[in-house]
Amino acid sequence: MTYHPKTTLPWLEPHQSFPPLDQALQDDTPWPGLLAAGGVLDADTLEQAYSQGIFPWYSDNQPILWWSTDPRMVLRPENFRLHKSLRKSLQRFAASPQCEIRIDTSFGEVMAACAGPRTHQAGTWITDDVRQAYTELHQRGLAHSVETWIHGELAGGLYCVALGRAVYGESMFTRVPDASKTALAALVALCRAHGVEMIDCQQETSHLASLGASAIPRTAFAESIARTQVLPSMNWSFSPESWKGIL
């Protein structure tokens, strides 16, 4: 992602309100979905952003960039595609006493792992400032980690943001095959159990599409989160019985 300083964008002062979503750059620009730049990255701003369907994404050498993509990639829990090989892997995982899903026991470690170097990717957007801001959100009970543990070791996981029953997937990592997919499947199972409409995936990728995610108009996404973020929060706990929702 390359930021062009000549692009006309609203420049936010700290804690200034975001512009309307329909002011995001259009498809005929190099950065469709880019809404604003600047501001500050802290828990208050993140909470305000997510409540409107806005997310930060930028690199070390850039100002804070705020996005509202159109269309928006989402995964409806009932549409999650449990392919045959993954189903077998989950069944083995669920049956093993050495394997478990934990929630919010190692949020910092999950974020650090998600920030690690990846093949064919230079650098990371999950900088120390980003980690600090999301950790503050986690301390408020608004950001969560879903963790795959095998033989007492953290093997993979993901972190997400949740306002009421509006859930926003952020990033995942894996250290062994299928560990991140296992964490995603666990999140899907929790969301199904609590009637979550959709998990925000932010941007369209073929990998997400293969798991059942699809693109919806930004207006439909905004209507959904406005409706669901005022609902009671999910119960962020996971037990072996939780797998029954998808296996």
Secondary structure as GFF3:
##gff-version 3
##sequence-region A 1 247
A	DSSP	beta_strand	11	12	.	.	.	ID=ss1
A	DSSP	three_ten_helix	21	23	.	.	.	ID=ss2
A	DSSP	beta_strand	34	38	.	.	.	ID=ss3
A	DSSP	alpha_helix	43	51	.	.	.	ID=ss4
A	DSSP	beta_strand	55	56	.	.	.	ID=ss5
A	DSSP	beta_strand	65	67	.	.	.	ID=ss6
A	DSSP	beta_strand	72	75	.	.	.	ID=ss7
A	DSSP	three_ten_helix	77	79	.	.	.	ID=ss8
A	DSSP	alpha_helix	84	95	.	.	.	ID=ss9
A	DSSP	beta_strand	99	103	.	.	.	ID=ss10
A	DSSP	alpha_helix	107	114	.	.	.	ID=ss11
A	DSSP	alpha_helix	128	139	.	.	.	ID=ss12
A	DSSP	beta_strand	143	150	.	.	.	ID=ss13
A	DSSP	beta_strand	153	163	.	.	.	ID=ss14
A	DSSP	beta_strand	166	174	.	.	.	ID=ss15
A	DSSP	alpha_helix	179	193	.	.	.	ID=ss16
A	DSSP	beta_strand	199	202	.	.	.	ID=ss17
A	DSSP	alpha_helix	206	210	.	.	.	ID=ss18
A	DSSP	beta_strand	214	216	.	.	.	ID=ss19
A	DSSP	alpha_helix	218	228	.	.	.	ID=ss20
A	DSSP	three_ten_helix	240	245	.	.	.	ID=ss21
###
